[in-house]
Amino acid sequence: MIKKTACAFVAGAVMAVSAQTAAADGHGEITVGYFLEWPMPFLAAKASGAYDEALGMKVNWVSFETGTAMSAAMASGDVQLSVSQGVPPFVVATSGGQDIQIVDVAVSYSDNDNCVVAEALEIDKDSAGELAGKKVAVPLGTAAHYGFLRQMDHFGVDLASLQIVDMAPPEGAAALSQGAVDFACGWGGGLSRMKEYGNILLTGDEKQELGILVFDVTSAPASYIAENGDVVAKFVGVTAAANADWKANQSDEMLAVIAEQSGMDVEAARASISGFKFPSIEEQLSEAWFGGNAAPFMKGVADVFVEAGSIDSALDSYADTVNTGPLEAAAAAGGS
């Protein structure tokens, strides 16, 4: 089971006193990374200022196009927390020695991350072998990259036969629309636009049956968590409250705010978020997630990347890359 000791977490929370004091003096602030065109309940809390109020400091928000860019920003110290970083880019970073940790499950999804084949090719799951020799746009080191690798392995398509181009989802969608690539992989708004020009090979349920899980996490440098445990606990607590509000109500008013904050129109946001699941703190601490399945799954992702030559080596275990202390503290404080 993934679990940091209570003593270690409490020590981190105590060390956060100085940071909280600075915040009270008006000097404390935090920078958080997130994705546009990725509608999630936390965005309503972002808009209302709930994070600033709970943390007692200014929260600066900066958008990214990929989880790998989030890793780089955390490594440089420019970003303290990244919301909805994909598991694959997280695994790539930690496998390479970056000391970042997961503090919650941001979202679980299957139909909002996929590969789309150009309509003119008329290739579906029954003829997927015809993808050999084709050109594909893939955001390397991301959840979409992992899903792409697993799908190609399932269909028996030799990766060496493909021309793989590293493109973020919006660029991949544009390339597919222009006929510059034969298929493209991505998520969110980019994936929605890809579907205007082609078809998916496997549904979300079909991918899950193959063990292709898709979920994102909130991550942070381990040193930041250790020194600011109370801040991180309050952050994940606000997120959990927003998730619970959405699950209970799914009001048009909340959706409108989420859509605006994600840079989408309401109907596009509704279509995307309908495929999202937001596990409660209790669920996250269960066997299904951090209580058992998360670390072995991450090990599986890493091993796939090693086999594909995307990373040099995997960690023996990814248990220490998850810190449940903030979630446990948020639960103790009455979090959802």
Secondary structure per residue as TSV (DSSP state, phi and psi in degrees):
chain	resnum	aa	ss	phi	psi
A	1	M	-	360.0	140.0
A	2	I	-	-81.9	119.5
A	3	K	-	-163.9	126.8
A	4	K	-	-87.4	146.5
A	5	T	-	-66.0	149.2
A	6	A	H	-62.3	-37.9
A	7	C	H	-60.9	-43.4
A	8	A	H	-63.8	-40.9
A	9	F	H	-70.1	-43.1
A	10	V	H	-60.4	-38.7
A	11	A	H	-60.4	-40.7
A	12	G	H	-65.0	-39.4
A	13	A	H	-65.4	-39.0
A	14	V	H	-64.1	-40.2
A	15	M	H	-64.4	-19.8
A	16	A	T	-76.7	-9.3
A	17	V	H	-55.7	-42.6
A	18	S	H	-63.0	-37.8
A	19	A	H	-66.3	-40.2
A	20	Q	H	-67.0	-35.6
A	21	T	H	-63.8	-42.1
A	22	A	H	-60.7	-39.6
A	23	A	H	-62.8	-41.4
A	24	A	H	-62.8	-28.8
A	25	D	T	-84.4	-0.3
A	26	G	T	87.6	10.1
A	27	H	-	-103.8	-13.7
A	28	G	-	-81.2	140.5
A	29	E	E	-159.1	163.2
A	30	I	E	-139.1	147.5
A	31	T	E	-114.4	128.7
A	32	V	E	-121.4	132.4
A	33	G	E	-92.3	146.9
A	34	Y	E	-155.4	177.2
A	35	F	E	-111.5	139.3
A	36	L	S	-79.9	164.3
A	37	E	S	54.2	35.4
A	38	W	-	-142.5	78.5
A	39	P	-	-71.5	120.3
A	40	M	-	-139.8	153.2
A	41	P	T	-57.5	-31.6
A	42	F	H	-58.2	-24.8
A	43	L	H	-64.9	-29.0
A	44	A	H	-68.4	-38.6
A	45	A	H	-68.8	-35.0
A	46	K	H	-60.1	-46.1
A	47	A	H	-67.3	-35.5
A	48	S	H	-80.8	-11.8
A	49	G	T	83.4	14.1
A	50	A	H	-62.0	-34.8
A	51	Y	H	-68.2	-45.7
A	52	D	H	-58.1	-43.1
A	53	E	H	-66.3	-45.5
A	54	A	H	-69.1	-38.3
A	55	L	H	-83.6	-18.7
A	56	G	T	69.5	30.7
A	57	M	S	-156.9	165.0
A	58	K	E	-74.9	131.4
A	59	V	E	-107.3	116.9
A	60	N	E	-94.3	137.0
A	61	W	E	-116.0	133.6
A	62	V	E	-133.1	133.0
A	63	S	E	-91.9	148.2
A	64	F	E	-127.8	162.7
A	65	E	S	-100.3	-22.3
A	66	T	-	-141.9	158.3
A	67	G	H	-70.1	-25.8
A	68	T	H	-67.1	-35.2
A	69	A	H	-68.1	-33.4
A	70	M	H	-62.7	-44.3
A	71	S	H	-57.8	-44.4
A	72	A	H	-63.4	-40.0
A	73	A	H	-68.0	-36.0
A	74	M	H	-71.0	-35.7
A	75	A	H	-65.3	-34.3
A	76	S	H	-81.5	-12.8
A	77	G	T	88.0	3.6
A	78	D	S	-74.9	-26.4
A	79	V	-	-127.6	135.8
A	80	Q	S	-97.5	-30.1
A	81	L	E	-138.9	142.8
A	82	S	E	-124.1	121.1
A	83	V	E	-95.0	128.2
A	84	S	E	71.5	35.6
A	85	Q	E	-71.3	134.5
A	86	G	E	-66.6	149.1
A	87	V	H	-60.0	-44.0
A	88	P	H	-58.1	-48.7
A	89	P	H	-63.7	-31.8
A	90	F	H	-64.1	-44.9
A	91	V	H	-64.3	-40.4
A	92	V	H	-59.6	-44.4
A	93	A	H	-65.8	-48.1
A	94	T	H	-69.6	-32.9
A	95	S	H	-65.7	-29.4
A	96	G	T	-85.7	1.0
A	97	G	T	104.1	-1.2
A	98	Q	-	-72.0	130.7
A	99	D	-	-92.6	75.2
A	100	I	E	-117.7	157.0
A	101	Q	E	-133.6	155.2
A	102	I	E	-86.9	135.5
A	103	V	E	-117.3	-14.6
A	104	D	E	-165.1	167.1
A	105	V	E	-88.3	113.2
A	106	A	E	-74.7	-43.4
A	107	V	E	-165.4	145.3
A	108	S	E	-113.1	133.0
A	109	Y	E	-156.0	154.5
A	110	S	S	-132.4	-38.9
A	111	D	T	-85.5	-7.0
A	112	N	T	-100.4	17.4
A	113	D	E	-148.4	115.9
A	114	N	E	-165.4	178.5
A	115	C	E	-114.4	141.8
A	116	V	E	-123.8	129.4
A	117	V	E	-100.0	136.1
A	118	A	E	-52.4	133.2
A	119	E	G	-55.8	-38.9
A	120	A	G	-62.6	-23.7
A	121	L	G	-75.5	-22.1
A	122	E	-	52.7	43.6
A	123	I	-	-105.7	129.4
A	124	D	-	-127.6	-168.6
A	125	K	T	-63.6	-23.1
A	126	D	T	-83.2	-14.0
A	127	S	S	-127.8	22.9
A	128	A	G	-61.3	-21.3
A	129	G	G	-60.2	-20.3
A	130	E	G	-73.1	-5.2
A	131	L	G	-72.9	-17.4
A	132	A	T	-53.3	132.4
A	133	G	T	86.7	-0.8
A	134	K	-	-89.6	169.1
A	135	K	E	-105.4	131.5
A	136	V	E	-132.6	140.2
A	137	A	E	-96.6	121.7
A	138	V	E	-137.1	129.6
A	139	P	-	-76.9	99.0
A	140	L	T	-60.4	143.4
A	141	G	T	75.4	17.2
A	142	T	S	-116.2	177.9
A	143	A	H	-59.0	-39.5
A	144	A	H	-64.2	-35.0
A	145	H	H	-64.6	-45.8
A	146	Y	H	-61.4	-46.1
A	147	G	H	-61.3	-39.9
A	148	F	H	-60.0	-47.2
A	149	L	H	-60.8	-44.3
A	150	R	H	-66.8	-38.9
A	151	Q	H	-67.6	-42.3
A	152	M	H	-63.8	-37.5
A	153	D	H	-64.7	-42.6
A	154	H	H	-60.8	-41.0
A	155	F	H	-86.9	-2.8
A	156	G	T	72.2	29.0
A	157	V	-	-90.2	122.4
A	158	D	-	-70.7	119.9
A	159	L	G	-59.8	-33.0
A	160	A	G	-64.5	-19.8
A	161	S	G	-84.9	-12.5
A	162	L	S	-94.6	148.0
A	163	Q	E	-97.6	103.9
A	164	I	E	-98.0	122.9
A	165	V	E	-113.2	128.5
A	166	D	E	-76.7	110.4
A	167	M	-	-141.1	136.3
A	168	A	-	-65.6	154.4
A	169	P	H	-50.1	-43.7
A	170	P	H	-60.7	-40.8
A	171	E	H	-69.9	-36.3
A	172	G	H	-63.5	-39.9
A	173	A	H	-64.1	-41.9
A	174	A	H	-64.3	-41.7
A	175	A	H	-64.5	-38.7
A	176	L	H	-66.3	-40.9
A	177	S	H	-65.6	-29.7
A	178	Q	T	-90.9	-3.7
A	179	G	T	78.2	14.7
A	180	A	S	-77.6	-21.0
A	181	V	S	-132.9	158.6
A	182	D	S	-88.0	-30.1
A	183	F	E	-153.9	162.0
A	184	A	E	-145.4	152.7
A	185	C	E	-124.7	144.8
A	186	G	E	177.6	-160.1
A	187	W	E	-150.0	172.9
A	188	G	H	57.3	-140.2
A	189	G	H	-61.1	-35.4
A	190	G	H	-61.0	-44.4
A	191	L	H	-64.7	-40.6
A	192	S	H	-59.1	-41.2
A	193	R	H	-71.0	-35.6
A	194	M	H	-57.7	-40.9
A	195	K	T	-65.5	-16.6
A	196	E	T	-71.4	-16.6
A	197	Y	S	-121.5	7.6
A	198	G	E	-173.2	-162.1
A	199	N	E	-134.0	152.7
A	200	I	E	-82.8	160.4
A	201	L	S	-92.3	-39.1
A	202	L	S	-133.1	141.8
A	203	T	-	-77.0	169.0
A	204	G	H	-58.8	-44.0
A	205	D	H	-63.1	-39.9
A	206	E	H	-64.9	-38.2
A	207	K	H	-65.5	-42.4
A	208	Q	H	-62.3	-36.3
A	209	E	H	-63.2	-26.2
A	210	L	T	-88.9	-0.1
A	211	G	T	83.4	16.8
A	212	I	-	-90.1	87.4
A	213	L	-	-81.5	152.2
A	214	V	-	-137.3	111.8
A	215	F	E	-151.4	156.4
A	216	D	E	-113.6	162.8
A	217	V	E	-131.5	164.5
A	218	T	E	-98.4	127.2
A	219	S	E	-127.0	161.9
A	220	A	E	-160.5	155.4
A	221	P	E	-58.4	136.5
A	222	A	H	-58.0	-36.5
A	223	S	H	-66.1	-36.5
A	224	Y	H	-67.5	-41.9
A	225	I	H	-62.3	-43.6
A	226	A	H	-62.1	-36.6
A	227	E	H	-91.7	-14.6
A	228	N	-	-136.9	44.6
A	229	G	H	-57.0	-39.5
A	230	D	H	-66.6	-38.7
A	231	V	H	-62.9	-46.2
A	232	V	H	-65.6	-39.9
A	233	A	H	-61.2	-42.8
A	234	K	H	-66.7	-36.7
A	235	F	H	-62.9	-51.1
A	236	V	H	-67.3	-25.8
A	237	G	H	-67.4	-42.2
A	238	V	H	-63.8	-42.7
A	239	T	H	-59.3	-46.0
A	240	A	H	-62.2	-38.4
A	241	A	H	-65.6	-41.3
A	242	A	H	-64.1	-41.2
A	243	N	H	-62.4	-42.8
A	244	A	H	-64.9	-38.0
A	245	D	H	-63.2	-44.3
A	246	W	H	-65.7	-44.2
A	247	K	H	-61.6	-37.9
A	248	A	H	-78.5	-33.0
A	249	N	H	-118.1	-45.3
A	250	Q	-	46.2	48.0
A	251	S	-	-73.3	153.2
A	252	D	H	-63.5	-33.3
A	253	E	H	-65.1	-45.0
A	254	M	H	-67.0	-40.1
A	255	L	H	-61.9	-39.3
A	256	A	H	-61.6	-40.8
A	257	V	H	-67.7	-44.0
A	258	I	H	-59.7	-44.0
A	259	A	H	-62.2	-46.5
A	260	E	H	-61.2	-43.5
A	261	Q	H	-69.0	-26.1
A	262	S	H	-93.6	-1.5
A	263	G	T	74.5	32.9
A	264	M	-	-126.4	161.1
A	265	D	-	-80.2	162.4
A	266	V	H	-60.2	-43.6
A	267	E	H	-68.7	-36.0
A	268	A	H	-66.3	-40.2
A	269	A	H	-65.1	-40.9
A	270	R	H	-61.5	-42.1
A	271	A	H	-64.3	-40.6
A	272	S	H	-70.3	-49.3
A	273	I	H	-69.4	-20.3
A	274	S	T	-65.0	-21.4
A	275	G	T	-97.2	6.3
A	276	F	E	-99.2	148.6
A	277	K	E	-127.0	138.6
A	278	F	-	-121.5	94.5
A	279	P	-	-61.1	140.6
A	280	S	-	-71.2	168.4
A	281	I	H	-59.0	-42.7
A	282	E	H	-59.5	-43.5
A	283	E	H	-65.4	-40.5
A	284	Q	H	-63.6	-33.6
A	285	L	T	-84.6	-0.4
A	286	S	S	-83.6	175.9
A	287	E	T	-58.9	-31.1
A	288	A	T	-62.7	-27.4
A	289	W	T	-122.9	-104.7
A	290	F	T	-75.2	-14.6
A	291	G	T	-79.6	-6.4
A	292	G	T	-171.7	-52.7
A	293	N	T	-82.1	-25.0
A	294	A	H	-63.2	-51.3
A	295	A	H	-62.5	-46.7
A	296	P	H	-61.5	-36.4
A	297	F	H	-63.0	-44.8
A	298	M	H	-62.7	-36.3
A	299	K	H	-62.5	-39.8
A	300	G	H	-63.6	-41.4
A	301	V	H	-60.9	-45.9
A	302	A	H	-62.0	-42.8
A	303	D	H	-64.2	-36.5
A	304	V	H	-63.9	-42.1
A	305	F	H	-66.4	-37.2
A	306	V	H	-63.8	-45.8
A	307	E	H	-62.4	-34.9
A	308	A	H	-81.7	-6.2
A	309	G	T	80.8	13.6
A	310	S	S	-79.4	-29.9
A	311	I	S	-133.7	157.1
A	312	D	S	-73.8	-40.5
A	313	S	-	-157.2	162.4
A	314	A	-	-110.7	158.0
A	315	L	-	-71.6	156.4
A	316	D	S	-65.8	-33.9
A	317	S	-	-152.3	149.5
A	318	Y	-	-108.3	13.4
A	319	A	G	-59.5	-39.7
A	320	D	G	-76.9	-3.8
A	321	T	G	-88.5	0.2
A	322	V	B	-115.1	129.7
A	323	N	-	-118.4	104.5
A	324	T	-	-84.9	-2.0
A	325	G	H	-53.6	-50.0
A	326	P	H	-60.1	-41.6
A	327	L	H	-63.8	-42.1
A	328	E	H	-64.6	-39.9
A	329	A	H	-66.8	-39.6
A	330	A	H	-65.0	-39.5
A	331	A	H	-63.6	-41.9
A	332	A	H	-65.1	-27.6
A	333	A	T	-87.1	2.4
A	334	G	T	100.8	18.2
A	335	G	-	-69.4	163.5
A	336	S	-	-80.2	360.0
